[in-house]
Amino acid sequence: MPNLGIPELLILLFIVVLLFGVGKLPQLGKGIGEGIRNFKQAVKDGGQDSEKKEPPTGNGSGNGPSAPK
């Protein structure tokens, strides 16, 4: 893997500023930070869903609620 020095990082920063503009950089950083935080939380939880899902209800036929007979 190539080593990234100061000149290469400055060029990358310049390209990012050109693409997104100075006003979008805080939003971009926030989005990346939230993504990293969510990834760490998912790894910590062992890949389990963070939201508890209720078991499906119905008659078990898979056709949805049945009409009264």
mmCIF file as gemmi writes it, N, C-alpha and C atoms, coordinates in Angstrom:
data_model
loop_
_atom_site.group_PDB
_atom_site.id
_atom_site.type_symbol
_atom_site.label_atom_id
_atom_site.label_alt_id
_atom_site.label_comp_id
_atom_site.label_asym_id
_atom_site.label_entity_id
_atom_site.label_seq_id
_atom_site.pdbx_PDB_ins_code
_atom_site.Cartn_x
_atom_site.Cartn_y
_atom_site.Cartn_z
_atom_site.occupancy
_atom_site.B_iso_or_equiv
_atom_site.pdbx_formal_charge
_atom_site.auth_seq_id
_atom_site.auth_asym_id
_atom_site.pdbx_PDB_model_num
ATOM 1 N N . MET Axp A 1 ? 0.854 -1.171 0 1 0 ? 1 A 1
ATOM 2 C CA . MET Axp A 1 ? 0 0 0 1 0 ? 1 A 1
ATOM 3 C C . MET Axp A 1 ? 0.902 1.237 0 1 0 ? 1 A 1
ATOM 4 N N . PRO Axp A 2 ? 0.618 2.182 -0.878 1 0 ? 2 A 1
ATOM 5 C CA . PRO Axp A 2 ? 1.485 3.36 -0.946 1 0 ? 2 A 1
ATOM 6 C C . PRO Axp A 2 ? 1.336 4.241 0.29 1 0 ? 2 A 1
ATOM 7 N N . ASN Axp A 3 ? 2.426 4.864 0.652 1 0 ? 3 A 1
ATOM 8 C CA . ASN Axp A 3 ? 2.417 5.781 1.785 1 0 ? 3 A 1
ATOM 9 C C . ASN Axp A 3 ? 1.919 7.146 1.333 1 0 ? 3 A 1
ATOM 10 N N . LEU Axp A 4 ? 1.05 7.742 2.134 1 0 ? 4 A 1
ATOM 11 C CA . LEU Axp A 4 ? 0.549 9.079 1.837 1 0 ? 4 A 1
ATOM 12 C C . LEU Axp A 4 ? 1.3 10.082 2.705 1 0 ? 4 A 1
ATOM 13 N N . GLY Axp A 5 ? 2.009 10.964 2.058 1 0 ? 5 A 1
ATOM 14 C CA . GLY Axp A 5 ? 2.736 12.002 2.769 1 0 ? 5 A 1
ATOM 15 C C . GLY Axp A 5 ? 1.94 13.287 2.82 1 0 ? 5 A 1
ATOM 16 N N . ILE Axp A 6 ? 2.558 14.33 3.327 1 0 ? 6 A 1
ATOM 17 C CA . ILE Axp A 6 ? 1.909 15.639 3.444 1 0 ? 6 A 1
ATOM 18 C C . ILE Axp A 6 ? 1.503 16.191 2.076 1 0 ? 6 A 1
ATOM 19 N N . PRO Axp A 7 ? 2.353 16.134 1.057 1 0 ? 7 A 1
ATOM 20 C CA . PRO Axp A 7 ? 1.934 16.695 -0.237 1 0 ? 7 A 1
ATOM 21 C C . PRO Axp A 7 ? 0.703 15.986 -0.825 1 0 ? 7 A 1
ATOM 22 N N . GLU Axp A 8 ? 0.672 14.662 -0.699 1 0 ? 8 A 1
ATOM 23 C CA . GLU Axp A 8 ? -0.466 13.919 -1.226 1 0 ? 8 A 1
ATOM 24 C C . GLU Axp A 8 ? -1.747 14.245 -0.47 1 0 ? 8 A 1
ATOM 25 N N . LEU Axp A 9 ? -1.657 14.374 0.848 1 0 ? 9 A 1
ATOM 26 C CA . LEU Axp A 9 ? -2.833 14.718 1.645 1 0 ? 9 A 1
ATOM 27 C C . LEU Axp A 9 ? -3.341 16.115 1.321 1 0 ? 9 A 1
ATOM 28 N N . LEU Axp A 10 ? -2.429 17.056 1.084 1 0 ? 10 A 1
ATOM 29 C CA . LEU Axp A 10 ? -2.836 18.405 0.703 1 0 ? 10 A 1
ATOM 30 C C . LEU Axp A 10 ? -3.537 18.421 -0.652 1 0 ? 10 A 1
ATOM 31 N N . ILE Axp A 11 ? -3.053 17.62 -1.576 1 0 ? 11 A 1
ATOM 32 C CA . ILE Axp A 11 ? -3.706 17.526 -2.89 1 0 ? 11 A 1
ATOM 33 C C . ILE Axp A 11 ? -5.105 16.931 -2.731 1 0 ? 11 A 1
ATOM 34 N N . LEU Axp A 12 ? -5.243 15.889 -1.928 1 0 ? 12 A 1
ATOM 35 C CA . LEU Axp A 12 ? -6.564 15.295 -1.687 1 0 ? 12 A 1
ATOM 36 C C . LEU Axp A 12 ? -7.51 16.289 -1.033 1 0 ? 12 A 1
ATOM 37 N N . LEU Axp A 13 ? -7.028 17.037 -0.056 1 0 ? 13 A 1
ATOM 38 C CA . LEU Axp A 13 ? -7.85 18.05 0.601 1 0 ? 13 A 1
ATOM 39 C C . LEU Axp A 13 ? -8.291 19.118 -0.39 1 0 ? 13 A 1
ATOM 40 N N . PHE Axp A 14 ? -7.393 19.53 -1.262 1 0 ? 14 A 1
ATOM 41 C CA . PHE Axp A 14 ? -7.732 20.531 -2.277 1 0 ? 14 A 1
ATOM 42 C C . PHE Axp A 14 ? -8.81 20.011 -3.224 1 0 ? 14 A 1
ATOM 43 N N . ILE Axp A 15 ? -8.713 18.764 -3.629 1 0 ? 15 A 1
ATOM 44 C CA . ILE Axp A 15 ? -9.715 18.166 -4.525 1 0 ? 15 A 1
ATOM 45 C C . ILE Axp A 15 ? -11.063 18.079 -3.828 1 0 ? 15 A 1
ATOM 46 N N . VAL Axp A 16 ? -11.066 17.69 -2.545 1 0 ? 16 A 1
ATOM 47 C CA . VAL Axp A 16 ? -12.326 17.607 -1.793 1 0 ? 16 A 1
ATOM 48 C C . VAL Axp A 16 ? -12.974 18.979 -1.68 1 0 ? 16 A 1
ATOM 49 N N . VAL Axp A 17 ? -12.176 20.005 -1.419 1 0 ? 17 A 1
ATOM 50 C CA . VAL Axp A 17 ? -12.715 21.362 -1.321 1 0 ? 17 A 1
ATOM 51 C C . VAL Axp A 17 ? -13.273 21.802 -2.668 1 0 ? 17 A 1
ATOM 52 N N . LEU Axp A 18 ? -12.613 21.455 -3.752 1 0 ? 18 A 1
ATOM 53 C CA . LEU Axp A 18 ? -13.121 21.802 -5.08 1 0 ? 18 A 1
ATOM 54 C C . LEU Axp A 18 ? -14.443 21.103 -5.381 1 0 ? 18 A 1
ATOM 55 N N . LEU Axp A 19 ? -14.544 19.831 -4.991 1 0 ? 19 A 1
ATOM 56 C CA . LEU Axp A 19 ? -15.758 19.057 -5.29 1 0 ? 19 A 1
ATOM 57 C C . LEU Axp A 19 ? -16.946 19.485 -4.445 1 0 ? 19 A 1
ATOM 58 N N . PHE Axp A 20 ? -16.734 19.655 -3.151 1 0 ? 20 A 1
ATOM 59 C CA . PHE Axp A 20 ? -17.853 19.878 -2.238 1 0 ? 20 A 1
ATOM 60 C C . PHE Axp A 20 ? -18.016 21.331 -1.813 1 0 ? 20 A 1
ATOM 61 N N . GLY Axp A 21 ? -16.995 22.115 -1.889 1 0 ? 21 A 1
ATOM 62 C CA . GLY Axp A 21 ? -17.069 23.491 -1.435 1 0 ? 21 A 1
ATOM 63 C C . GLY Axp A 21 ? -16.843 23.579 0.061 1 0 ? 21 A 1
ATOM 64 N N . VAL Axp A 22 ? -16.483 24.779 0.505 1 0 ? 22 A 1
ATOM 65 C CA . VAL Axp A 22 ? -16.159 24.978 1.92 1 0 ? 22 A 1
ATOM 66 C C . VAL Axp A 22 ? -17.404 24.824 2.794 1 0 ? 22 A 1
ATOM 67 N N . GLY Axp A 23 ? -18.572 25.216 2.291 1 0 ? 23 A 1
ATOM 68 C CA . GLY Axp A 23 ? -19.793 25.144 3.087 1 0 ? 23 A 1
ATOM 69 C C . GLY Axp A 23 ? -20.267 23.744 3.362 1 0 ? 23 A 1
ATOM 70 N N . LYS Axp A 24 ? -19.945 22.798 2.489 1 0 ? 24 A 1
ATOM 71 C CA . LYS Axp A 24 ? -20.409 21.417 2.642 1 0 ? 24 A 1
ATOM 72 C C . LYS Axp A 24 ? -19.471 20.568 3.496 1 0 ? 24 A 1
ATOM 73 N N . LEU Axp A 25 ? -18.275 21.036 3.768 1 0 ? 25 A 1
ATOM 74 C CA . LEU Axp A 25 ? -17.311 20.226 4.506 1 0 ? 25 A 1
ATOM 75 C C . LEU Axp A 25 ? -17.792 19.845 5.915 1 0 ? 25 A 1
ATOM 76 N N . PRO Axp A 26 ? -18.395 20.755 6.698 1 0 ? 26 A 1
ATOM 77 C CA . PRO Axp A 26 ? -18.888 20.325 8.015 1 0 ? 26 A 1
ATOM 78 C C . PRO Axp A 26 ? -19.972 19.253 7.917 1 0 ? 26 A 1
ATOM 79 N N . GLN Axp A 27 ? -20.855 19.376 6.924 1 0 ? 27 A 1
ATOM 80 C CA . GLN Axp A 27 ? -21.896 18.361 6.748 1 0 ? 27 A 1
ATOM 81 C C . GLN Axp A 27 ? -21.282 17.028 6.327 1 0 ? 27 A 1
ATOM 82 N N . LEU Axp A 28 ? -20.279 17.078 5.477 1 0 ? 28 A 1
ATOM 83 C CA . LEU Axp A 28 ? -19.603 15.867 5.04 1 0 ? 28 A 1
ATOM 84 C C . LEU Axp A 28 ? -18.907 15.19 6.221 1 0 ? 28 A 1
ATOM 85 N N . GLY Axp A 29 ? -18.23 15.963 7.047 1 0 ? 29 A 1
ATOM 86 C CA . GLY Axp A 29 ? -17.57 15.41 8.229 1 0 ? 29 A 1
ATOM 87 C C . GLY Axp A 29 ? -18.56 14.813 9.205 1 0 ? 29 A 1
ATOM 88 N N . LYS Axp A 30 ? -19.702 15.479 9.384 1 0 ? 30 A 1
ATOM 89 C CA . LYS Axp A 30 ? -20.735 14.967 10.28 1 0 ? 30 A 1
ATOM 90 C C . LYS Axp A 30 ? -21.273 13.636 9.765 1 0 ? 30 A 1
ATOM 91 N N . GLY Axp A 31 ? -21.516 13.554 8.469 1 0 ? 31 A 1
ATOM 92 C CA . GLY Axp A 31 ? -22.03 12.32 7.883 1 0 ? 31 A 1
ATOM 93 C C . GLY Axp A 31 ? -21.053 11.169 8.017 1 0 ? 31 A 1
ATOM 94 N N . ILE Axp A 32 ? -19.783 11.449 7.797 1 0 ? 32 A 1
ATOM 95 C CA . ILE Axp A 32 ? -18.762 10.408 7.931 1 0 ? 32 A 1
ATOM 96 C C . ILE Axp A 32 ? -18.647 9.969 9.382 1 0 ? 32 A 1
ATOM 97 N N . GLY Axp A 33 ? -18.694 10.932 10.31 1 0 ? 33 A 1
ATOM 98 C CA . GLY Axp A 33 ? -18.621 10.601 11.734 1 0 ? 33 A 1
ATOM 99 C C . GLY Axp A 33 ? -19.793 9.747 12.183 1 0 ? 33 A 1
ATOM 100 N N . GLU Axp A 34 ? -21.008 10.071 11.717 1 0 ? 34 A 1
ATOM 101 C CA . GLU Axp A 34 ? -22.182 9.272 12.074 1 0 ? 34 A 1
ATOM 102 C C . GLU Axp A 34 ? -22.077 7.864 11.499 1 0 ? 34 A 1
ATOM 103 N N . GLY Axp A 35 ? -21.544 7.765 10.282 1 0 ? 35 A 1
ATOM 104 C CA . GLY Axp A 35 ? -21.379 6.448 9.676 1 0 ? 35 A 1
ATOM 105 C C . GLY Axp A 35 ? -20.397 5.584 10.452 1 0 ? 35 A 1
ATOM 106 N N . ILE Axp A 36 ? -19.296 6.183 10.88 1 0 ? 36 A 1
ATOM 107 C CA . ILE Axp A 36 ? -18.308 5.443 11.666 1 0 ? 36 A 1
ATOM 108 C C . ILE Axp A 36 ? -18.9 5.039 13.01 1 0 ? 36 A 1
ATOM 109 N N . ARG Axp A 37 ? -19.66 5.954 13.635 1 0 ? 37 A 1
ATOM 110 C CA . ARG Axp A 37 ? -20.287 5.651 14.924 1 0 ? 37 A 1
ATOM 111 C C . ARG Axp A 37 ? -21.288 4.498 14.787 1 0 ? 37 A 1
ATOM 112 N N . ASN Axp A 38 ? -22.092 4.527 13.724 1 0 ? 38 A 1
ATOM 113 C CA . ASN Axp A 38 ? -23.059 3.451 13.503 1 0 ? 38 A 1
ATOM 114 C C . ASN Axp A 38 ? -22.36 2.122 13.241 1 0 ? 38 A 1
ATOM 115 N N . PHE Axp A 39 ? -21.264 2.153 12.503 1 0 ? 39 A 1
ATOM 116 C CA . PHE Axp A 39 ? -20.509 0.94 12.23 1 0 ? 39 A 1
ATOM 117 C C . PHE Axp A 39 ? -19.934 0.355 13.515 1 0 ? 39 A 1
ATOM 118 N N . LYS Axp A 40 ? -19.356 1.216 14.353 1 0 ? 40 A 1
ATOM 119 C CA . LYS Axp A 40 ? -18.796 0.735 15.615 1 0 ? 40 A 1
ATOM 120 C C . LYS Axp A 40 ? -19.884 0.148 16.508 1 0 ? 40 A 1
ATOM 121 N N . GLN Axp A 41 ? -21.053 0.787 16.537 1 0 ? 41 A 1
ATOM 122 C CA . GLN Axp A 41 ? -22.162 0.284 17.346 1 0 ? 41 A 1
ATOM 123 C C . GLN Axp A 41 ? -22.625 -1.07 16.831 1 0 ? 41 A 1
ATOM 124 N N . ALA Axp A 42 ? -22.687 -1.237 15.513 1 0 ? 42 A 1
ATOM 125 C CA . ALA Axp A 42 ? -23.11 -2.507 14.931 1 0 ? 42 A 1
ATOM 126 C C . ALA Axp A 42 ? -22.107 -3.614 15.25 1 0 ? 42 A 1
ATOM 127 N N . VAL Axp A 43 ? -20.82 -3.288 15.206 1 0 ? 43 A 1
ATOM 128 C CA . VAL Axp A 43 ? -19.799 -4.275 15.54 1 0 ? 43 A 1
ATOM 129 C C . VAL Axp A 43 ? -19.888 -4.644 17.013 1 0 ? 43 A 1
ATOM 130 N N . LYS Axp A 44 ? -20.137 -3.654 17.848 1 0 ? 44 A 1
ATOM 131 C CA . LYS Axp A 44 ? -20.241 -3.887 19.292 1 0 ? 44 A 1
ATOM 132 C C . LYS Axp A 44 ? -21.449 -4.76 19.623 1 0 ? 44 A 1
ATOM 133 N N . ASP Axp A 45 ? -22.555 -4.551 18.908 1 0 ? 45 A 1
ATOM 134 C CA . ASP Axp A 45 ? -23.772 -5.325 19.155 1 0 ? 45 A 1
ATOM 135 C C . ASP Axp A 45 ? -23.693 -6.724 18.559 1 0 ? 45 A 1
ATOM 136 N N . GLY Axp A 46 ? -22.677 -7.03 17.828 1 0 ? 46 A 1
ATOM 137 C CA . GLY Axp A 46 ? -22.531 -8.348 17.249 1 0 ? 46 A 1
ATOM 138 C C . GLY Axp A 46 ? -23.38 -8.555 16.013 1 0 ? 46 A 1
ATOM 139 N N . GLY Axp A 47 ? -23.728 -7.495 15.324 1 0 ? 47 A 1
ATOM 140 C CA . GLY Axp A 47 ? -24.496 -7.613 14.1 1 0 ? 47 A 1
ATOM 141 C C . GLY Axp A 47 ? -25.981 -7.764 14.307 1 0 ? 47 A 1
ATOM 142 N N . GLN Axp A 48 ? -26.449 -7.686 15.544 1 0 ? 48 A 1
ATOM 143 C CA . GLN Axp A 48 ? -27.88 -7.791 15.801 1 0 ? 48 A 1
ATOM 144 C C . GLN Axp A 48 ? -28.538 -6.464 15.451 1 0 ? 48 A 1
ATOM 145 N N . ASP Axp A 49 ? -29.811 -6.524 15.034 1 0 ? 49 A 1
ATOM 146 C CA . ASP Axp A 49 ? -30.549 -5.313 14.734 1 0 ? 49 A 1
ATOM 147 C C . ASP Axp A 49 ? -30.734 -4.509 16 1 0 ? 49 A 1
ATOM 148 N N . SER Axp A 50 ? -30.527 -3.192 15.897 1 0 ? 50 A 1
ATOM 149 C CA . SER Axp A 50 ? -30.682 -2.34 17.062 1 0 ? 50 A 1
ATOM 150 C C . SER Axp A 50 ? -32.149 -2.102 17.375 1 0 ? 50 A 1
ATOM 151 N N . GLU Axp A 51 ? -33.011 -2.267 16.38 1 0 ? 51 A 1
ATOM 152 C CA . GLU Axp A 51 ? -34.439 -2.084 16.605 1 0 ? 51 A 1
ATOM 153 C C . GLU Axp A 51 ? -35.075 -3.449 16.847 1 0 ? 51 A 1
ATOM 154 N N . LYS Axp A 52 ? -35.886 -3.539 17.859 1 0 ? 52 A 1
ATOM 155 C CA . LYS Axp A 52 ? -36.603 -4.774 18.142 1 0 ? 52 A 1
ATOM 156 C C . LYS Axp A 52 ? -37.804 -4.854 17.214 1 0 ? 52 A 1
ATOM 157 N N . LYS Axp A 53 ? -37.899 -5.952 16.487 1 0 ? 53 A 1
ATOM 158 C CA . LYS Axp A 53 ? -39.027 -6.132 15.586 1 0 ? 53 A 1
ATOM 159 C C . LYS Axp A 53 ? -40.038 -7.043 16.248 1 0 ? 53 A 1
ATOM 160 N N . GLU Axp A 54 ? -41.315 -6.685 16.093 1 0 ? 54 A 1
ATOM 161 C CA . GLU Axp A 54 ? -42.376 -7.491 16.667 1 0 ? 54 A 1
ATOM 162 C C . GLU Axp A 54 ? -42.608 -8.702 15.779 1 0 ? 54 A 1
ATOM 163 N N . PRO Axp A 55 ? -42.957 -9.835 16.377 1 0 ? 55 A 1
ATOM 164 C CA . PRO Axp A 55 ? -43.238 -11.012 15.557 1 0 ? 55 A 1
ATOM 165 C C . PRO Axp A 55 ? -44.492 -10.774 14.73 1 0 ? 55 A 1
ATOM 166 N N . PRO Axp A 56 ? -44.545 -11.327 13.536 1 0 ? 56 A 1
ATOM 167 C CA . PRO Axp A 56 ? -45.72 -11.12 12.694 1 0 ? 56 A 1
ATOM 168 C C . PRO Axp A 56 ? -46.95 -11.773 13.303 1 0 ? 56 A 1
ATOM 169 N N . THR Axp A 57 ? -48.084 -11.131 13.094 1 0 ? 57 A 1
ATOM 170 C CA . THR Axp A 57 ? -49.338 -11.691 13.589 1 0 ? 57 A 1
ATOM 171 C C . THR Axp A 57 ? -50.166 -12.139 12.406 1 0 ? 57 A 1
ATOM 172 N N . GLY Axp A 58 ? -51.077 -13.037 12.638 1 0 ? 58 A 1
ATOM 173 C CA . GLY Axp A 58 ? -51.931 -13.523 11.564 1 0 ? 58 A 1
ATOM 174 C C . GLY Axp A 58 ? -52.213 -14.994 11.754 1 0 ? 58 A 1
ATOM 175 N N . ASN Axp A 59 ? -52.829 -15.582 10.743 1 0 ? 59 A 1
ATOM 176 C CA . ASN Axp A 59 ? -53.22 -16.977 10.848 1 0 ? 59 A 1
ATOM 177 C C . ASN Axp A 59 ? -52.132 -17.927 10.376 1 0 ? 59 A 1
ATOM 178 N N . GLY Axp A 60 ? -51 -17.43 9.96 1 0 ? 60 A 1
ATOM 179 C CA . GLY Axp A 60 ? -49.898 -18.284 9.574 1 0 ? 60 A 1
ATOM 180 C C . GLY Axp A 60 ? -49.93 -18.692 8.117 1 0 ? 60 A 1
ATOM 181 N N . SER Axp A 61 ? -50.946 -18.299 7.365 1 0 ? 61 A 1
ATOM 182 C CA . SER Axp A 61 ? -51.02 -18.691 5.964 1 0 ? 61 A 1
ATOM 183 C C . SER Axp A 61 ? -50.127 -17.826 5.091 1 0 ? 61 A 1
ATOM 184 N N . GLY Axp A 62 ? -49.752 -16.66 5.573 1 0 ? 62 A 1
ATOM 185 C CA . GLY Axp A 62 ? -48.894 -15.777 4.799 1 0 ? 62 A 1
ATOM 186 C C . GLY Axp A 62 ? -49.651 -14.932 3.816 1 0 ? 62 A 1
ATOM 187 N N . ASN Axp A 63 ? -50.956 -15.003 3.815 1 0 ? 63 A 1
ATOM 188 C CA . ASN Axp A 63 ? -51.763 -14.23 2.88 1 0 ? 63 A 1
ATOM 189 C C . ASN Axp A 63 ? -52.313 -12.962 3.504 1 0 ? 63 A 1
ATOM 190 N N . GLY Axp A 64 ? -51.893 -12.633 4.681 1 0 ? 64 A 1
ATOM 191 C CA . GLY Axp A 64 ? -52.39 -11.432 5.356 1 0 ? 64 A 1
ATOM 192 C C . GLY Axp A 64 ? -53.649 -11.742 6.143 1 0 ? 64 A 1
ATOM 193 N N . PRO Axp A 65 ? -54.313 -10.696 6.617 1 0 ? 65 A 1
ATOM 194 C CA . PRO Axp A 65 ? -55.5 -10.938 7.42 1 0 ? 65 A 1
ATOM 195 C C . PRO Axp A 65 ? -56.612 -11.565 6.576 1 0 ? 65 A 1
ATOM 196 N N . SER Axp A 66 ? -57.277 -12.53 7.172 1 0 ? 66 A 1
ATOM 197 C CA . SER Axp A 66 ? -58.335 -13.209 6.43 1 0 ? 66 A 1
ATOM 198 C C . SER Axp A 66 ? -59.669 -12.512 6.662 1 0 ? 66 A 1
ATOM 199 N N . ALA Axp A 67 ? -60.515 -12.611 5.687 1 0 ? 67 A 1
ATOM 200 C CA . ALA Axp A 67 ? -61.854 -11.997 5.779 1 0 ? 67 A 1
ATOM 201 C C . ALA Axp A 67 ? -62.746 -12.877 6.647 1 0 ? 67 A 1
ATOM 202 N N . PRO Axp A 68 ? -63.681 -12.27 7.379 1 0 ? 68 A 1
ATOM 203 C CA . PRO Axp A 68 ? -64.577 -13.078 8.194 1 0 ? 68 A 1
ATOM 204 C C . PRO Axp A 68 ? -65.437 -13.987 7.318 1 0 ? 68 A 1
ATOM 205 N N . LYS Axp A 69 ? -65.678 -15.184 7.831 1 0 ? 69 A 1
ATOM 206 C CA . LYS Axp A 69 ? -66.456 -16.169 7.048 1 0 ? 69 A 1
ATOM 207 C C . LYS Axp A 69 ? -67.883 -16.183 7.466 1 0 ? 69 A 1
